Amino acid sequence: MPNERSSYSLGSLVLFLSMLSGVAGIAYEVLYIRLFAAYFGDIFYVSAILIAAFFIGIAIGSYVSRQYAPFLKYIEIFIGLYGLALAILFKIAGLSITAQVIGLPMQSSVAIPFFVFLMVIVPASAIGFGVPLFALYVKKYRERGGAFSITYAAYNIGAAIAVIAVEYGLVHSVGISAGLAVIASINLFIGISLFLIRPPQAETTLLWKNIPYPHRRVFVVLGLVSVLSGILQINTFNLFQRLIGPLNENIALLIGAILLSIALASWYAEKRKVSFFFVVTILPFSTLASFILLHPYIIGFSYLATQYGQSFALVIAMRCALVLLVVVPAFAAYGLTIPAVVREYGIRYSGIALAVSAMGNAIGYLLYIFLIFRQFGYASVILGTAIAAFFLWIWLAWKQRDDARLFRAVGILFAMVCGIFVLAWPSYVTRLSYVDLYNVNTLLDRIYIPSQPQIFKKYGNDAIIVNRGDSKELILNGYRALIFNDSRGAIVRESLIGIIPAFFIDERDQVLVFGLGSGVTVSAAADMFKSVRVAEINPAMLGIAQALHVENENVLEKKNVSIDIQDGLITLLESTTTYDAIINSVTSPLYFSANKLWTKDVFDLASSRLSEHGVFVGWIDMQLSRRGFDIMTRTLEESFDQCVYLYLNTAYLGFVCANHPLIFHPLPDSEISSLFADVIRDRFLDAPVRIQELIRGLLFAFPTEHDNSVPINTLDTPFLESAYAFNKAEQIDVLSYMRQLTSQMLVDPFTGLKRDVVIECRLIRIIDPRHVCAW
């Protein structure tokens, strides 16, 4: 037997290894979700099965773990080797694997979730062994009480660190596959280190039938509380998309805050000897308490952002503060549940407690995505979760407490807190875009000027139209995508992307469009082509297209338009159909679900699906910054032989790319979509020009050769996603760069001849009346 000092040292080493296991466990969850969403689509059923598979796998592993205590070292090595194998496999043949899965003799909507579930459930189950078995190691060598709580806290601290490190550093510096390889090395290190430590004895799995009946009620309550926790977590994620933006980095902040709250709760549960009954008592109150202060938090954040939010570091610091103030108090009580149960009933119950909790989280997540989200708003879900937690307390207390005064006191206090929550809830959050918070005057305008949102929700995705006087704002998951108003600028830009392919091709038979959006681009394309196929990932967009039927000229009723609820990548892989044009109209690649459609993998695949003289068309968001623009254009021009660019306004450029020399084919005005033509005719003041002359005048070539140090955006290395202009200096540089690019419009991209400055300026101002022509 080791002496007391060496035993304590081994216990500390095991605790450190358990923290590393937490680092690896959550990192795998983030990276596997990114990997499979990238190669198999980010549609709702893939996202749902990914999260659910992880929870279910962890539940399985936790439940059976204790009988495999001597094998933890082999399990850790297996986790590392599995991650390494997947990294290599998808790095070499990612899209080939996707194509093989789609080719299975079943619908892709069945084959893809089935395959993803099988691929994730195995490592997730292995990861589930971690906490229960490391707790046994800690108990063996530290010889103190609270082994589980200490281990659980260390594991979740590691997980909190990892989720931030992966999203803010690892993915954007080395990519997904290389990131998996890095994390795999951690598991291999843990496994090798455990060979130096004598393992604890295996124990039999605690079966449900062997749990004493009085204890079963506690585990039922634990499972139901975990269902509520899963619902509240995903509801909070959706809420915070509106407050800090639908970026993966921000989701990482939320997850990190929740994991930190669990770690702090584990430490507190052991230090204060917290009982499970006490935890369930405070759950309804903690669920509501921090959200009661959401309005002053939002105002404070907006004020600070207006005054000081000029740099990336300050923006991140303010986001962290907002997240911690709301999330940690709300979820700390949920984090107390498992440590409190294990403290009361013993470490032998740790596996089943973790299993029940993980399964409850999976059920809560699926209930929210497929049922609750569509029917209820953020406040209703929070309040409903708190009320459900209150009734669970009543059920638990009914057998444990026989004190009518306690029930009355808690009931009255809870009713008061519910009333305060209802009065304090900032109902305006449903009509916010996260960018509104960065200017306090804009935020106050959004709060106090009357507006009526139309909300369309389905399977975890929402789309909202906010009516403000004569304007309509389209907000997608917290991102303000378009504003329709009397100037009809959005209609001009959207329809121009739909009609531009027709000027570069001889045949106008079939076009594929990624993203239904407002329906304007699709409608314009439908006026120019015989058949339009649309791949739309968000089912809620069908409601948006219907609500904007005036703006898009009833696109859903056009006979030559067909809409598939499917990821654009899968649409390309499902058939070998060739198209005369492919239009990428999805939202900015700042967001992960859209980023993969702006990768070289997808560009190459789209290129292979074009007809002999087909073209690939899309738009570039200049918020990507100078570096982002360079990444985008280099990626495009690595996949296509020639590209020309299209001026839309100072914030957006379009592009037309092909694998053959681009030739501009004039079209008579009578063949141009009325969506575009009618607006342009209204803007002709004195000396009208033909639309073909206008469009040709907006086209220009890229001025310089690319720097080879600029990376290429791929499914495995989504570098474009992080190229965002966070600070004012970078935004000024973007505007300067935009002026430099538009100065190239003075040269015809097809003939190389100089254009007349006055005529060119007039053409640009037809599209963008505010352009200053500062050449």
Order of alpha helices (4+ residues) and beta strands (2+ residues): alpha-alpha-alpha-alpha-alpha-alpha-alpha-alpha-alpha-alpha-alpha-alpha-alpha-alpha-alpha-alpha-alpha-beta-beta-beta-beta-alpha-beta-alpha-beta-alpha-beta-alpha-beta-alpha-alpha-beta-alpha-beta-beta-alpha-alpha-beta-alpha-alpha
